[in-house]
Amino acid sequence: MAVLSFVEVSEGKIKKASVEAAYYGSKVAESLGTDSVSVVLGAASAEELATLGTLGVKKVLHAADARFNNFDSKAFAKAVSEAANTAGASVVVLAFNQNGKLLAPRLSVRLKAGYVPGAVELPVFNGASATVKKNVYSGKASAQYQLNTEKKVIAVNPNSLSPVRGSGAATVEAITLSLADTDFTSVVKNTDKIVGEIPLSEAELVVSAGRGLKGPENWGMIEELAHLLGAATACSRAVADVDWRPHHEHVGQTGLTIRPNLYIAVGISGAIQHLAGVNGSKVIVVINTDAEAPFFKAADYGIIGDAFQVVPKLIEEIKKLKATH
């Protein structure tokens, strides 16, 4: 018996959400008194994969087949289920990110496993069953899901727990999986990569803005604030819909769901659809001229004021602080 974590790599590097999934898997394995194993599909160095040992992973099963360099939910589900059976895994853990949301349901069917999407805490085991906590109703409440199946699939919400690294290196074992070309149903014809920015899905600090900025020409101060903080930039749906900002920055119910340590919202009213994508943030700061804006009810800190006066002052003070350190 083992606990298997699916670890994603991008350009040979382990994704942040997968670091958290691997750590989660190791803690589950520790509670069950068994081994933590990871599976990696696609190109990555043995040195990079061995670092998973600092998260408690004992062994990494690596399928370096070039066909895995582009994500395909059908093929990946077959591959991960095969790896799970090879490892004798009773629990499979993966990140509840864009790819995880596509992969986990297929994986659950293949393994005939119960599935919990968006876990926010470690499971509690009682014999063969496990109770897993997740958020429901757009984060307004939480629910306890009980898994009674022999095998279990748990998709972990990003930024739900903070990995603690130890020492040691994982053993990396090259594996060959029995996939035919017909198992790969997606064809990637072109890839446009965002260069020189912090990926929004992995950012711990996010500065976001909405229609309160009045136009795309005013986004310079948002980008400057984000740069000073080492943060990613985001926006509301209304802003993306009118092409003030690219759609990959749209957060909310119909966009990305993020859980950064700090989320600064500038000129965003905070409709429930937007809150659904950001209310898992550790700290929320809201800047808005409207004292009745719904976002203030969800905020940890709020500033009632004009963004065009408040943000430049924040930038000025941050520059002073950085100059003295």
C-alpha positions in Angstrom: 0.0 0.0 0.0 1.2 3.5 -0.8 0.0 7.1 -1.3 0.6 8.4 -4.8 0.9 12.1 -5.7 0.7 13.3 -9.3 3.3 15.9 -9.8 3.2 18.3 -12.8 6.3 19.8 -14.4 6.6 22.9 -16.6 9.8 23.4 -18.6 11.4 20.8 -16.4 10.5 22.5 -13.1 8.0 21.2 -10.6 4.9 23.4 -10.4 4.1 25.1 -7.0 0.7 23.5 -6.8 2.3 20.1 -7.2 4.8 20.8 -4.5 1.8 21.3 -2.2 0.1 18.1 -3.5 3.3 16.0 -3.0 3.6 17.4 0.6 -0.1 16.6 1.2 0.4 13.1 -0.1 3.4 12.6 2.2 1.5 13.7 5.2 -1.4 11.3 4.3 1.2 8.5 3.9 2.7 9.4 7.3 -0.7 9.1 9.0 -1.3 5.7 7.3 2.1 4.4 8.1 3.0 3.8 4.5 5.3 5.2 1.7 4.8 8.4 -0.2 5.4 7.9 -4.0 5.1 10.5 -6.8 4.5 10.1 -10.5 5.9 12.6 -13.0 5.0 12.5 -16.7 7.1 14.4 -19.2 10.6 15.8 -19.4 12.4 16.7 -16.1 15.8 16.1 -14.7 16.5 13.4 -12.1 18.1 16.1 -9.9 14.9 18.2 -10.0 12.7 15.2 -9.2 14.9 14.1 -6.4 14.1 17.3 -4.5 10.7 15.8 -3.8 12.4 13.9 -1.1 12.6 17.1 1.0 8.7 16.9 1.0 8.7 13.4 2.3 8.4 11.5 -1.0 10.4 8.3 -1.0 10.2 7.3 -4.7 9.5 9.1 -7.9 8.1 7.2 -10.9 9.2 9.1 -14.0 7.8 8.5 -17.5 9.9 10.8 -19.7 8.0 9.9 -22.9 7.9 13.0 -25.0 4.2 12.5 -25.7 3.6 13.6 -22.1 5.1 17.0 -22.6 1.6 18.3 -23.5 -1.3 17.7 -21.2 -4.0 15.3 -22.4 -6.6 14.4 -19.7 -7.5 11.1 -21.3 -3.9 9.9 -21.7 -2.8 11.2 -18.4 -5.6 9.5 -16.6 -4.6 6.2 -18.1 -1.0 6.8 -17.2 -1.5 7.9 -13.6 -4.0 5.0 -12.9 -1.4 2.6 -14.3 1.3 4.2 -12.0 -1.2 4.0 -9.1 -1.7 0.3 -9.6 2.0 -0.3 -10.0 2.7 1.5 -6.7 -0.2 -0.3 -5.0 -1.7 3.1 -4.1 -4.8 3.3 -2.0 -4.9 7.1 -2.1 -4.0 9.3 -5.1 -3.4 13.0 -4.5 -3.2 15.8 -7.1 -3.6 19.6 -7.3 -7.1 21.0 -7.8 -5.8 23.3 -10.6 -6.9 23.6 -14.2 -5.3 20.3 -15.3 -6.3 18.6 -12.0 -9.9 19.4 -12.5 -9.9 17.7 -15.9 -7.8 14.7 -14.8 -9.2 13.8 -11.4 -12.7 12.7 -12.5 -11.3 10.5 -15.2 -8.9 9.0 -12.7 -11.6 8.4 -10.2 -13.6 6.4 -12.8 -10.6 4.3 -13.9 -9.6 3.4 -10.3 -13.3 3.1 -9.2 -12.3 5.5 -6.4 -14.3 8.0 -4.4 -13.3 11.6 -5.2 -13.2 14.8 -3.3 -12.4 18.0 -5.3 -10.9 21.0 -3.6 -9.7 19.5 -0.3 -8.5 22.2 2.2 -7.3 20.1 5.1 -5.6 16.7 5.6 -8.1 13.8 5.7 -9.0 12.0 8.9 -9.0 8.3 8.6 -11.3 5.9 10.5 -10.5 2.4 9.4 -11.0 2.1 5.7 -13.0 5.4 5.4 -11.6 8.9 5.2 -13.3 12.2 6.0 -12.1 15.2 3.9 -13.0 18.9 4.4 -13.7 21.1 1.4 -15.3 24.5 0.9 -18.8 24.8 -0.6 -21.2 27.6 -1.6 -18.4 29.7 -3.1 -16.4 29.4 0.1 -19.2 30.6 2.4 -19.3 27.2 4.2 -17.4 24.0 4.5 -18.5 20.4 4.2 -17.1 17.1 5.4 -17.0 14.4 2.7 -16.7 10.8 3.7 -14.9 8.4 1.3 -15.7 4.7 1.9 -14.2 3.3 -1.3 -11.2 1.1 -1.2 -9.3 3.6 -3.3 -9.5 7.4 -2.9 -8.7 10.4 -5.1 -8.2 13.7 -3.4 -7.6 17.0 -5.3 -6.1 19.6 -3.0 -6.9 23.3 -3.3 -3.8 25.3 -4.0 -2.4 27.2 -1.0 -4.4 25.2 1.5 -1.3 24.2 3.5 2.3 25.4 3.6 4.8 22.7 2.8 7.7 22.2 5.2 10.8 20.9 3.6 13.1 18.5 5.3 16.3 16.8 4.1 17.0 13.8 1.9 16.4 13.0 -1.7 13.8 10.8 -3.4 14.8 7.8 -5.4 13.9 8.4 -9.1 12.8 5.3 -11.1 12.3 5.5 -14.9 9.1 3.7 -15.9 7.5 2.9 -19.3 3.7 3.0 -19.4 1.6 1.0 -21.9 0.0 3.9 -23.8 -0.7 3.8 -27.5 -0.7 6.8 -29.8 -4.5 6.5 -30.0 -4.7 7.2 -26.2 -3.6 10.8 -26.9 -6.6 12.7 -28.3 -5.4 16.3 -28.0 -3.2 17.9 -30.6 -1.3 21.1 -29.6 -0.6 23.1 -32.7 0.7 26.3 -31.1 1.6 27.5 -27.6 1.8 31.2 -26.6 3.7 31.5 -23.4 3.6 34.5 -21.0 7.2 35.6 -20.5 8.5 37.7 -17.6 5.5 37.5 -15.4 4.6 35.5 -12.2 2.0 32.9 -13.2 -1.3 34.0 -11.6 -2.2 30.4 -10.6 1.0 30.1 -8.5 1.4 33.7 -7.2 1.4 34.2 -3.4 0.8 37.9 -3.8 -1.8 39.4 -6.3 -2.8 42.9 -7.1 -6.1 43.1 -9.0 -8.2 45.9 -10.4 -11.6 46.5 -11.9 -13.7 49.1 -13.7 -12.9 51.6 -11.0 -9.6 52.3 -12.9 -11.8 53.9 -15.7 -9.6 52.6 -18.5 -6.7 50.5 -19.6 -4.4 53.5 -19.8 -4.5 53.7 -16.0 -3.1 50.2 -15.4 0.5 51.4 -15.1 0.2 52.1 -11.3 -1.3 48.6 -10.8 1.6 47.0 -12.6 4.1 49.2 -10.7 2.6 48.2 -7.4 2.7 44.6 -8.3 6.3 44.8 -9.5 7.4 46.4 -6.2 5.6 43.7 -4.2 6.8 40.8 -6.5 3.1 40.1 -7.2 1.1 38.9 -10.1 -1.6 41.1 -11.7 -5.3 40.2 -12.0 -8.6 41.7 -13.0 -12.4 41.4 -12.8 -14.4 39.8 -15.5 -15.9 43.2 -16.6 -12.4 44.4 -17.3 -11.4 41.3 -19.3 -14.7 41.4 -21.3 -13.9 44.9 -22.6 -10.3 43.9 -23.4 -8.7 46.3 -20.9 -6.7 43.3 -19.7 -6.0 39.8 -21.1 -8.4 37.1 -20.2 -5.8 35.0 -18.5 -5.8 37.6 -15.7 -9.6 37.2 -15.0 -10.3 35.8 -11.6 -13.7 34.8 -10.3 -16.4 32.2 -10.7 -16.0 32.1 -14.5 -12.3 32.8 -14.4 -9.4 31.5 -12.3 -9.8 30.5 -8.7 -6.8 31.7 -6.7 -5.8 31.4 -3.0 -2.8 33.8 -2.6 -1.4 34.9 0.8 -2.3 38.5 -0.1 -5.0 39.8 -2.5 -5.2 43.5 -3.1 -8.4 44.6 -4.9 -8.5 48.1 -6.4 -11.7 49.5 -7.8 -13.6 46.2 -7.6 -17.0 46.2 -6.0 -16.8 42.5 -5.0 -19.8 40.9 -6.6 -20.4 37.3 -5.5 -19.1 35.9 -8.8 -15.7 37.7 -8.2 -15.6 36.7 -4.5 -16.0 33.0 -5.5 -12.6 33.1 -7.2 -10.7 34.9 -4.4 -12.3 34.4 -1.0 -9.8 31.6 -0.2 -7.1 34.3 0.0 -5.3 34.5 3.3 -5.5 38.3 3.5 -7.7 40.5 1.4 -7.2 44.3 1.1 -9.8 46.4 -0.6 -9.5 49.9 -2.0 -12.7 51.5 -3.2 -14.5 54.8 -3.1 -17.8 53.2 -2.3 -18.1 52.5 1.4 -21.0 50.2 0.7 -19.1 48.0 -1.8 -19.8 44.3 -1.0 -16.1 43.6 -1.0 -15.6 45.4 2.3 -17.6 42.6 4.0 -15.0 40.0 2.9 -12.0 42.2 3.4 -9.4 41.9 6.2 -8.4 45.5 5.6 -10.2 48.2 3.7 -9.4 51.7 2.5 -12.3 53.9 1.5 -10.7 56.3 -1.0 -9.9 57.1 -4.6 -7.5 54.6 -6.1 -5.8 57.4 -8.0 -4.8 58.9 -4.7 -4.3 55.8 -2.6 -2.3 53.6 -4.9 0.4 56.2 -5.7 0.8 56.8 -2.0 1.2 53.1 -1.4 3.8 52.9 -4.1 5.7 55.9 -2.6 5.7 54.3 0.9 6.8 50.9 -0.4 9.7 52.5 -2.3 10.8 54.3 0.9 10.6 51.1 2.9 12.6 49.1 0.3 15.2 51.9 0.2 15.9 51.5 3.9 16.3 47.7 3.8 
